[in-house]
Amino acid sequence: MALGLRQLRYFIAIADAGVLSRAAEALNVAQSALSHHVAALETDLGVKLLERRPRGIALTAAGRRLYEHASAVLSALGKAEEDVRTFNEAATGPVCLGLSHTAISMVALDVMKAVRKNSPGVHLTVVEALSPALIERVFSGTVDLALAYNPPRDARLDVEWLQEEDLYLVGHPSLIGKSSSPIAFSAIPQRSVVGLTPMPTSRAIIQTQVLRNQITPSETLEVDSLSALRMALEAGLGCAILSRATVLADLAAEKYHARRIIDPPLTRSCALVSLADRPQTKAFLEVRKTMVEVVRSAVNAGRWPAKGNGRRSKRAAI
């Protein structure tokens, strides 16, 4: 049996319903036909996709992978249909935009306002996550466009670099010193850095693995939440390597202190990331254009402490 759109739609419906009888009712298909469909699909693919349980069904690991691929395929198909149907009209349809925590505070409101004003037919969904998670969602097709830091080198990605930020050691003066002068990388206090792990997250902060390996993080505290990290910094529980933009309001309120890291200087690059081979709807292009304009305006006006960067590539550079 060839894996076609009908098979993908049936499988998504079954997975979402969690019960074959409910899926059959939603699809207006006999339950026996759905059972046969699943059995034939598993035979054709050579893997088990569903586990039967007393209260319904659950996806196996292979089933979850098929669900991710099927969701991306059907989402792309729906957007293609909408784009062609409205080709000669104003931009309409859904666009899912992923923003890092820093980008949320820097440009999210301006982007939402600009999209509503300039592209009222676009249904914008804004997702907030750490950069590695955003990239994974771009790959899976659940996020159309992401503003993320230090995306990986991957031919599947279309990357437009927008800006570069210096990184600072941020923390209580008792940990990092009262001076406002830069601090050498070698002077970063060991076993006091929080927020550097897990590794996928730290890669979005510090690109060079050699440098990451030279920092011994806190042995007692690991933080994977920006809100919790800010609380820990204010309480003096540790320090962190961040851009000023990430904690701009807290620095202005003097909740803690920041010193630019030098010898070597650390930076991180922010880019718009999408799938290179995915069809781009008119709505997608309008949101991309708005994102570029808003980010560059924020950088040029000094609202986002960063330096502009206008590189564009199908393959992200490290």
Contacts in CASP RR format, 6 or more apart in sequence:
PFRMAT RR
TARGET T0000
AUTHOR 0000-0000-0000
METHOD contacts of the structure
MODEL  1
MALGLRQLRYFIAIADAGVLSRAAEALNVAQSALSHHVAALETDLGVKLL
ERRPRGIALTAAGRRLYEHASAVLSALGKAEEDVRTFNEAATGPVCLGLS
HTAISMVALDVMKAVRKNSPGVHLTVVEALSPALIERVFSGTVDLALAYN
PPRDARLDVEWLQEEDLYLVGHPSLIGKSSSPIAFSAIPQRSVVGLTPMP
TSRAIIQTQVLRNQITPSETLEVDSLSALRMALEAGLGCAILSRATVLAD
LAAEKYHARRIIDPPLTRSCALVSLADRPQTKAFLEVRKTMVEVVRSAVN
AGRWPAKGNGRRSKRAAI
1 7 0 8 1.000
1 40 0 8 1.000
1 41 0 8 1.000
1 44 0 8 1.000
3 41 0 8 1.000
3 44 0 8 1.000
3 45 0 8 1.000
5 73 0 8 1.000
5 74 0 8 1.000
5 77 0 8 1.000
7 37 0 8 1.000
7 41 0 8 1.000
8 70 0 8 1.000
8 73 0 8 1.000
8 74 0 8 1.000
9 27 0 8 1.000
9 74 0 8 1.000
10 23 0 8 1.000
10 27 0 8 1.000
10 29 0 8 1.000
10 34 0 8 1.000
10 37 0 8 1.000
11 37 0 8 1.000
11 38 0 8 1.000
11 41 0 8 1.000
11 49 0 8 1.000
11 66 0 8 1.000
11 67 0 8 1.000
11 70 0 8 1.000
12 67 0 8 1.000
12 70 0 8 1.000
12 71 0 8 1.000
12 74 0 8 1.000
13 23 0 8 1.000
13 26 0 8 1.000
13 27 0 8 1.000
14 20 0 8 1.000
14 23 0 8 1.000
14 34 0 8 1.000
14 38 0 8 1.000
14 50 0 8 1.000
14 57 0 8 1.000
15 50 0 8 1.000
15 57 0 8 1.000
15 59 0 8 1.000
15 63 0 8 1.000
15 67 0 8 1.000
16 23 0 8 1.000
17 23 0 8 1.000
17 26 0 8 1.000
18 56 0 8 1.000
18 57 0 8 1.000
18 58 0 8 1.000
19 56 0 8 1.000
19 57 0 8 1.000
20 31 0 8 1.000
20 34 0 8 1.000
20 35 0 8 1.000
20 56 0 8 1.000
20 57 0 8 1.000
21 31 0 8 1.000
23 34 0 8 1.000
24 30 0 8 1.000
24 31 0 8 1.000
24 33 0 8 1.000
24 34 0 8 1.000
27 34 0 8 1.000
38 49 0 8 1.000
38 50 0 8 1.000
41 49 0 8 1.000
42 48 0 8 1.000
42 49 0 8 1.000
42 50 0 8 1.000
45 62 0 8 1.000
45 66 0 8 1.000
47 60 0 8 1.000
47 62 0 8 1.000
47 63 0 8 1.000
48 60 0 8 1.000
48 62 0 8 1.000
49 59 0 8 1.000
49 60 0 8 1.000
49 62 0 8 1.000
49 63 0 8 1.000
49 66 0 8 1.000
50 57 0 8 1.000
50 58 0 8 1.000
50 59 0 8 1.000
50 60 0 8 1.000
50 63 0 8 1.000
51 57 0 8 1.000
51 58 0 8 1.000
51 59 0 8 1.000
51 60 0 8 1.000
59 67 0 8 1.000
68 140 0 8 1.000
71 140 0 8 1.000
71 141 0 8 1.000
71 142 0 8 1.000
72 140 0 8 1.000
72 141 0 8 1.000
72 142 0 8 1.000
75 141 0 8 1.000
75 142 0 8 1.000
76 141 0 8 1.000
76 278 0 8 1.000
76 279 0 8 1.000
79 93 0 8 1.000
79 94 0 8 1.000
79 279 0 8 1.000
79 281 0 8 1.000
79 284 0 8 1.000
80 279 0 8 1.000
80 281 0 8 1.000
82 92 0 8 1.000
82 93 0 8 1.000
82 94 0 8 1.000
82 281 0 8 1.000
82 283 0 8 1.000
83 279 0 8 1.000
83 281 0 8 1.000
83 282 0 8 1.000
83 283 0 8 1.000
86 92 0 8 1.000
86 93 0 8 1.000
86 282 0 8 1.000
87 282 0 8 1.000
90 119 0 8 1.000
90 120 0 8 1.000
90 121 0 8 1.000
91 119 0 8 1.000
91 121 0 8 1.000
91 122 0 8 1.000
91 281 0 8 1.000
91 282 0 8 1.000
91 283 0 8 1.000
91 285 0 8 1.000
91 286 0 8 1.000
92 121 0 8 1.000
92 122 0 8 1.000
92 282 0 8 1.000
92 283 0 8 1.000
93 121 0 8 1.000
93 122 0 8 1.000
93 123 0 8 1.000
93 281 0 8 1.000
93 283 0 8 1.000
94 122 0 8 1.000
94 123 0 8 1.000
94 124 0 8 1.000
94 125 0 8 1.000
94 283 0 8 1.000
95 122 0 8 1.000
95 123 0 8 1.000
95 124 0 8 1.000
95 125 0 8 1.000
95 144 0 8 1.000
95 145 0 8 1.000
95 281 0 8 1.000
95 283 0 8 1.000
95 284 0 8 1.000
95 287 0 8 1.000
96 125 0 8 1.000
96 127 0 8 1.000
96 142 0 8 1.000
96 143 0 8 1.000
96 144 0 8 1.000
96 145 0 8 1.000
97 111 0 8 1.000
97 124 0 8 1.000
97 125 0 8 1.000
97 126 0 8 1.000
97 127 0 8 1.000
97 143 0 8 1.000
97 144 0 8 1.000
97 145 0 8 1.000
97 146 0 8 1.000
97 147 0 8 1.000
97 287 0 8 1.000
97 291 0 8 1.000
98 126 0 8 1.000
98 127 0 8 1.000
98 128 0 8 1.000
98 129 0 8 1.000
98 134 0 8 1.000
98 137 0 8 1.000
98 143 0 8 1.000
98 145 0 8 1.000
98 146 0 8 1.000
98 147 0 8 1.000
98 148 0 8 1.000
99 107 0 8 1.000
99 108 0 8 1.000
99 111 0 8 1.000
99 126 0 8 1.000
99 127 0 8 1.000
99 128 0 8 1.000
99 134 0 8 1.000
99 146 0 8 1.000
99 147 0 8 1.000
100 128 0 8 1.000
100 129 0 8 1.000
100 130 0 8 1.000
100 131 0 8 1.000
100 134 0 8 1.000
100 147 0 8 1.000
100 148 0 8 1.000
100 149 0 8 1.000
100 204 0 8 1.000
100 270 0 8 1.000
101 128 0 8 1.000
101 130 0 8 1.000
101 226 0 8 1.000
101 246 0 8 1.000
102 149 0 8 1.000
102 243 0 8 1.000
102 245 0 8 1.000
102 246 0 8 1.000
103 147 0 8 1.000
103 270 0 8 1.000
103 295 0 8 1.000
104 128 0 8 1.000
105 245 0 8 1.000
105 246 0 8 1.000
105 248 0 8 1.000
105 249 0 8 1.000
106 245 0 8 1.000
106 295 0 8 1.000
106 298 0 8 1.000
106 303 0 8 1.000
106 304 0 8 1.000
107 147 0 8 1.000
107 291 0 8 1.000
107 294 0 8 1.000
107 295 0 8 1.000
107 298 0 8 1.000
107 304 0 8 1.000
108 126 0 8 1.000
110 294 0 8 1.000
110 297 0 8 1.000
110 298 0 8 1.000
111 126 0 8 1.000
111 290 0 8 1.000
111 291 0 8 1.000
111 294 0 8 1.000
112 124 0 8 1.000
112 126 0 8 1.000
114 290 0 8 1.000
114 293 0 8 1.000
114 294 0 8 1.000
115 122 0 8 1.000
115 124 0 8 1.000
115 286 0 8 1.000
115 287 0 8 1.000
115 290 0 8 1.000
116 124 0 8 1.000
118 286 0 8 1.000
118 290 0 8 1.000
119 283 0 8 1.000
119 286 0 8 1.000
119 287 0 8 1.000
119 290 0 8 1.000
121 283 0 8 1.000
122 283 0 8 1.000
122 286 0 8 1.000
122 287 0 8 1.000
124 287 0 8 1.000
127 134 0 8 1.000
127 137 0 8 1.000
127 143 0 8 1.000
129 137 0 8 1.000
130 201 0 8 1.000
130 204 0 8 1.000
130 224 0 8 1.000
131 146 0 8 1.000
131 148 0 8 1.000
131 149 0 8 1.000
131 150 0 8 1.000
131 151 0 8 1.000
131 201 0 8 1.000
131 204 0 8 1.000
132 200 0 8 1.000
132 201 0 8 1.000
132 203 0 8 1.000
132 204 0 8 1.000
134 143 0 8 1.000
134 146 0 8 1.000
134 147 0 8 1.000
134 148 0 8 1.000
134 273 0 8 1.000
135 146 0 8 1.000
135 148 0 8 1.000
135 151 0 8 1.000
135 152 0 8 1.000
135 157 0 8 1.000
135 273 0 8 1.000
137 143 0 8 1.000
137 146 0 8 1.000
138 144 0 8 1.000
138 145 0 8 1.000
138 146 0 8 1.000
138 157 0 8 1.000
138 273 0 8 1.000
138 274 0 8 1.000
138 275 0 8 1.000
139 156 0 8 1.000
139 275 0 8 1.000
141 275 0 8 1.000
141 278 0 8 1.000
144 274 0 8 1.000
144 278 0 8 1.000
144 284 0 8 1.000
144 287 0 8 1.000
145 272 0 8 1.000
145 273 0 8 1.000
145 274 0 8 1.000
145 284 0 8 1.000
145 287 0 8 1.000
145 288 0 8 1.000
145 291 0 8 1.000
146 272 0 8 1.000
146 273 0 8 1.000
146 274 0 8 1.000
147 162 0 8 1.000
147 270 0 8 1.000
147 271 0 8 1.000
147 272 0 8 1.000
147 273 0 8 1.000
147 291 0 8 1.000
147 295 0 8 1.000
148 204 0 8 1.000
148 270 0 8 1.000
148 271 0 8 1.000
148 273 0 8 1.000
149 204 0 8 1.000
149 205 0 8 1.000
149 268 0 8 1.000
149 269 0 8 1.000
149 270 0 8 1.000
149 271 0 8 1.000
150 203 0 8 1.000
150 204 0 8 1.000
150 205 0 8 1.000
150 207 0 8 1.000
150 268 0 8 1.000
150 269 0 8 1.000
150 318 0 8 1.000
151 157 0 8 1.000
151 159 0 8 1.000
151 271 0 8 1.000
151 273 0 8 1.000
151 316 0 8 1.000
152 203 0 8 1.000
152 316 0 8 1.000
152 318 0 8 1.000
153 315 0 8 1.000
153 316 0 8 1.000
153 317 0 8 1.000
153 318 0 8 1.000
154 315 0 8 1.000
154 316 0 8 1.000
155 276 0 8 1.000
155 314 0 8 1.000
155 315 0 8 1.000
156 275 0 8 1.000
156 276 0 8 1.000
156 277 0 8 1.000
157 273 0 8 1.000
157 274 0 8 1.000
157 275 0 8 1.000
157 276 0 8 1.000
157 314 0 8 1.000
157 315 0 8 1.000
157 316 0 8 1.000
158 273 0 8 1.000
158 274 0 8 1.000
158 275 0 8 1.000
158 276 0 8 1.000
158 313 0 8 1.000
158 314 0 8 1.000
159 271 0 8 1.000
159 272 0 8 1.000
159 273 0 8 1.000
159 312 0 8 1.000
159 313 0 8 1.000
159 314 0 8 1.000
159 315 0 8 1.000
159 316 0 8 1.000
159 317 0 8 1.000
160 271 0 8 1.000
160 272 0 8 1.000
160 288 0 8 1.000
160 292 0 8 1.000
160 310 0 8 1.000
160 311 0 8 1.000
160 312 0 8 1.000
161 269 0 8 1.000
161 270 0 8 1.000
161 271 0 8 1.000
161 309 0 8 1.000
161 310 0 8 1.000
161 311 0 8 1.000
161 312 0 8 1.000
161 313 0 8 1.000
162 270 0 8 1.000
162 271 0 8 1.000
162 272 0 8 1.000
162 292 0 8 1.000
162 295 0 8 1.000
162 296 0 8 1.000
162 299 0 8 1.000
162 308 0 8 1.000
162 309 0 8 1.000
162 310 0 8 1.000
163 269 0 8 1.000
163 270 0 8 1.000
163 295 0 8 1.000
163 296 0 8 1.000
163 299 0 8 1.000
163 304 0 8 1.000
163 306 0 8 1.000
163 307 0 8 1.000
163 308 0 8 1.000
163 309 0 8 1.000
164 267 0 8 1.000
164 268 0 8 1.000
164 269 0 8 1.000
164 270 0 8 1.000
164 306 0 8 1.000
164 307 0 8 1.000
164 308 0 8 1.000
164 309 0 8 1.000
165 243 0 8 1.000
165 244 0 8 1.000
165 245 0 8 1.000
165 267 0 8 1.000
165 268 0 8 1.000
165 269 0 8 1.000
165 270 0 8 1.000
165 305 0 8 1.000
165 306 0 8 1.000
165 307 0 8 1.000
166 243 0 8 1.000
166 244 0 8 1.000
166 260 0 8 1.000
166 261 0 8 1.000
166 265 0 8 1.000
166 266 0 8 1.000
166 267 0 8 1.000
166 305 0 8 1.000
167 205 0 8 1.000
167 206 0 8 1.000
167 241 0 8 1.000
167 242 0 8 1.000
167 243 0 8 1.000
167 260 0 8 1.000
167 261 0 8 1.000
167 265 0 8 1.000
167 266 0 8 1.000
167 267 0 8 1.000
167 268 0 8 1.000
168 241 0 8 1.000
168 242 0 8 1.000
168 243 0 8 1.000
168 244 0 8 1.000
168 258 0 8 1.000
168 259 0 8 1.000
168 260 0 8 1.000
168 261 0 8 1.000
169 176 0 8 1.000
169 183 0 8 1.000
169 188 0 8 1.000
169 239 0 8 1.000
169 240 0 8 1.000
169 241 0 8 1.000
169 258 0 8 1.000
169 259 0 8 1.000
169 261 0 8 1.000
170 176 0 8 1.000
170 233 0 8 1.000
170 239 0 8 1.000
170 240 0 8 1.000
170 241 0 8 1.000
170 242 0 8 1.000
170 247 0 8 1.000
170 251 0 8 1.000
170 256 0 8 1.000
170 257 0 8 1.000
170 258 0 8 1.000
171 233 0 8 1.000
171 236 0 8 1.000
171 238 0 8 1.000
171 239 0 8 1.000
171 240 0 8 1.000
171 256 0 8 1.000
171 257 0 8 1.000
171 258 0 8 1.000
172 233 0 8 1.000
172 234 0 8 1.000
172 235 0 8 1.000
172 236 0 8 1.000
172 238 0 8 1.000
172 239 0 8 1.000
172 256 0 8 1.000
172 257 0 8 1.000
173 256 0 8 1.000
173 257 0 8 1.000
174 236 0 8 1.000
175 189 0 8 1.000
175 192 0 8 1.000
175 236 0 8 1.000
175 238 0 8 1.000
175 239 0 8 1.000
176 183 0 8 1.000
176 189 0 8 1.000
176 239 0 8 1.000
176 257 0 8 1.000
176 259 0 8 1.000
177 257 0 8 1.000
177 259 0 8 1.000
178 257 0 8 1.000
179 259 0 8 1.000
180 257 0 8 1.000
180 259 0 8 1.000
181 259 0 8 1.000
182 259 0 8 1.000
182 260 0 8 1.000
182 261 0 8 1.000
182 262 0 8 1.000
183 259 0 8 1.000
183 260 0 8 1.000
183 261 0 8 1.000
183 262 0 8 1.000
184 261 0 8 1.000
184 262 0 8 1.000
184 263 0 8 1.000
185 211 0 8 1.000
185 214 0 8 1.000
185 261 0 8 1.000
185 262 0 8 1.000
185 263 0 8 1.000
185 264 0 8 1.000
185 266 0 8 1.000
186 263 0 8 1.000
188 215 0 8 1.000
188 239 0 8 1.000
188 241 0 8 1.000
188 261 0 8 1.000
189 239 0 8 1.000
190 215 0 8 1.000
190 216 0 8 1.000
191 216 0 8 1.000
191 217 0 8 1.000
191 218 0 8 1.000
191 219 0 8 1.000
192 218 0 8 1.000
192 238 0 8 1.000
192 239 0 8 1.000
193 215 0 8 1.000
193 216 0 8 1.000
193 217 0 8 1.000
193 218 0 8 1.000
193 238 0 8 1.000
193 239 0 8 1.000
193 240 0 8 1.000
193 241 0 8 1.000
194 217 0 8 1.000
194 218 0 8 1.000
194 221 0 8 1.000
194 222 0 8 1.000
194 223 0 8 1.000
194 229 0 8 1.000
194 232 0 8 1.000
194 237 0 8 1.000
194 238 0 8 1.000
194 239 0 8 1.000
194 240 0 8 1.000
195 201 0 8 1.000
195 202 0 8 1.000
195 217 0 8 1.000
195 222 0 8 1.000
195 223 0 8 1.000
195 224 0 8 1.000
195 229 0 8 1.000
195 240 0 8 1.000
196 202 0 8 1.000
196 205 0 8 1.000
196 206 0 8 1.000
196 212 0 8 1.000
196 215 0 8 1.000
196 217 0 8 1.000
196 240 0 8 1.000
196 241 0 8 1.000
197 217 0 8 1.000
197 222 0 8 1.000
197 224 0 8 1.000
198 222 0 8 1.000
198 224 0 8 1.000
199 212 0 8 1.000
201 224 0 8 1.000
202 212 0 8 1.000
203 209 0 8 1.000
203 212 0 8 1.000
204 268 0 8 1.000
205 241 0 8 1.000
205 242 0 8 1.000
205 268 0 8 1.000
206 212 0 8 1.000
206 215 0 8 1.000
206 241 0 8 1.000
206 266 0 8 1.000
206 268 0 8 1.000
207 268 0 8 1.000
207 269 0 8 1.000
207 318 0 8 1.000
211 264 0 8 1.000
211 266 0 8 1.000
215 241 0 8 1.000
218 238 0 8 1.000
221 232 0 8 1.000
221 237 0 8 1.000
221 238 0 8 1.000
223 229 0 8 1.000
223 232 0 8 1.000
226 246 0 8 1.000
229 240 0 8 1.000
230 247 0 8 1.000
230 250 0 8 1.000
230 255 0 8 1.000
232 238 0 8 1.000
233 239 0 8 1.000
233 240 0 8 1.000
233 247 0 8 1.000
233 250 0 8 1.000
233 255 0 8 1.000
233 256 0 8 1.000
234 250 0 8 1.000
234 255 0 8 1.000
234 256 0 8 1.000
236 256 0 8 1.000
241 261 0 8 1.000
241 266 0 8 1.000
242 258 0 8 1.000
243 268 0 8 1.000
243 305 0 8 1.000
243 306 0 8 1.000
244 251 0 8 1.000
244 258 0 8 1.000
244 305 0 8 1.000
245 304 0 8 1.000
245 305 0 8 1.000
245 306 0 8 1.000
247 256 0 8 1.000
247 258 0 8 1.000
248 305 0 8 1.000
250 256 0 8 1.000
251 257 0 8 1.000
251 258 0 8 1.000
269 309 0 8 1.000
270 295 0 8 1.000
270 306 0 8 1.000
271 316 0 8 1.000
272 288 0 8 1.000
272 291 0 8 1.000
272 292 0 8 1.000
273 316 0 8 1.000
274 280 0 8 1.000
274 284 0 8 1.000
274 288 0 8 1.000
276 314 0 8 1.000
280 288 0 8 1.000
295 304 0 8 1.000
296 308 0 8 1.000
298 304 0 8 1.000
299 306 0 8 1.000
299 307 0 8 1.000
299 308 0 8 1.000
300 308 0 8 1.000
311 317 0 8 1.000
END
